[in-house]
Amino acid sequence: MTPSPPPVPAAPIPTEAELARRVLALPGVTQVRADAASGAPRASWGERFFFVGPDRRRPFATIVAHDTPGFDEDSRLDRPDVHRLNVELGRAEFQRRFGYPPARFPEHRAGIDFTRQDEVLPHPVYGLHGWACVLRPGGGLLPEVDRLLAHAHARAVGRHRRAGGRPGSDGGGTLSAPGR
């Protein structure tokens, strides 16, 4: 009888900071960490917003780790060690991924368990706008997370260029969502 190979240990779940480093490794990306100085509402303090270009009005990805009562509670982010990566996919990628366009998200919403971890899901609030999310992505999902981040980043670069920006230009700005 041939001995079985030893089990391969599961890849560790990246922390918020490790996920942020993956996003920041993309060209021309800046991060705003919501706090009093950024002008962000108190409910979003600690959240990370990732941008291409100086206007910083429209993030292409965010990382959050707490619920916003009365607005965004479906993922139950207030559990220990739970964080959520949110990524703007756009209509075409959203439909390819989930099998329906963002405009039909409300029809599917009730059948989605937004507390599931390590699975790409429509965003519980911004799915209607083409956003996806993943709670605590595990090591096996990271290649897909990287692909989705690259897709969202390319869309953000394209928006920035159409608005007259230069790749890699940076500057200040105010913080706003979607993508929370």
N, C-alpha and C positions, 0 to 999 in steps of 0.2 A: 504494500500500500504506500502510495506516495504521500509524503507529508504536505499538508496544506500550507500555502504561503502565509506568513504572519499578516494579521489584519493591518490595513493601512489606516493610520489615525486620521480622523476627520480634520480638515484644515480649520484653523481657528477662525472665529467670526471676527471680522475687522471692527475695531473700535470706531467711534465717530471721527477721531483724529486721523486714523488710518484711511478711512473713506475719503476724508477731506484731502489728504495728500494725493490720492488717486485722481481726484478731480483737478486739483491744482497743478498736476503734472501735464495737463493739456495745455497747448500753447496759448498765451495771452489771457489766461484765466486769472481773475482776482476774486477774493473772498471778502464779504462783509459779514462780520459776526454781529448780530443784532444786540444792541445794548443802548443805554441812555444816550451815549454820545452819537450813535448813528441816527438818532431820531426815531427809532423803531418803537412801536407800542410795547409796553412792559410785558404783555403776553407772549411776545416773540423773542425776548432776550435770551441769548444763548444759541439761537438758531443760526445756521450758516447758509449764506446765499452766495451763489457762484455766478459770475458775470463775464462776458466778453465785451470790451469797450468801456469808455469812460462814463456813459450816462447812468449805468447801474440801475436802470428802471425795470428791466425784465431779466430775472435770473433764468438760467437754463437748467439749473439743478439746485437743490437745497437739501440740508440735513437738519432734521428736527428730532427732539427727544422728549417732548412733553405735549400734552393735549392743550387745546385752547377751548375751555368750557363754552358750550353753546355754539361752537363753530366747527371744530375738528376734534372729535373724540372717538371716532369709530375704530381707530387703530389701537386704542388703549395704550398710548405711548408712555403713560405714567408708571408702567410696570418697571421693575428693576432691569437695568441693562438693555432696554429696548430703545432703538433709534430707527428712524426711517429715512431712507434716501429717496428723494423725489426727483423725477427726470421728465423734462418736457419732450415728448415724442413727436408731437404734431399729428395731424389727422391721418396721413397715410400709414405711418409706422404704428400708430395706435390701432388702426383697423387691422393691419397685418398681424399684430401681436395678439389682439383679443377677438378678432373675427367680426367686429362691428365698429362703426364709426363713433367718434366721441359724442356726437349728437344723440346717439341711441344708448349712451351710458345709463341714463335714468331708468330705462327699461330693464337693465341687467343688475343694477345696483343692489337690490334686495337679496340676490342670490350670491353675493360675494362676502366672504368672511375677511374683513379688513384687518383682523388680528393675526392672520397667518404670517409666519415668518419664513424667510428664505424662499420667497416666491414673488415674481413680478406680478403686480396687480394694478388695475386702474387706481388712480389716486381717489380717495373717498370724497374729496371736495372738488378737486380740479380735473377729474376724469373727463368731465364735460368739455374741457378745454384741451384735451389731448395729453394730459400728464399721466404718468405711471409712477408707481412707488414699490419699494421693497423694504420690509422690516428685517433687520439683522441679516443681511445677505451673507450666506456662508461661503466658504472657499470654493465649492463647486459651482456656485452661481456667479463668481467674480468675472469670468470671461464674458458672460452675457451682460453683466452690469457695465463692464468696460465698453462693450459694443454699443450699448444704449447711451452711455455717457458720450462716446465719440460721435454718435448720431446727433444728440442734442447739442453738443458743442459745435458741430459743423453747421447746424441750423442757426445757432447764435452768431457764429462768424459771418454767415451769409447775411443775416439781418444787419449786423454792424457795418458790413461793407456797403450794402444797399443804402444805408443811412449816411454814407460818406466817410465812414471811419477807416482807419488804417489798421491792419493786423497788428496786434500787440500794443496798440495805444492804450493808455491808462489815464485815469484821473478820478476825481471825486464825484460824488453824486448822492442822491437820496435813496433810501431803501424802500422798496414796495414789493408786494407779492402780486401775482400768484406764485404758487409753488410751495407754500407753507406746508 
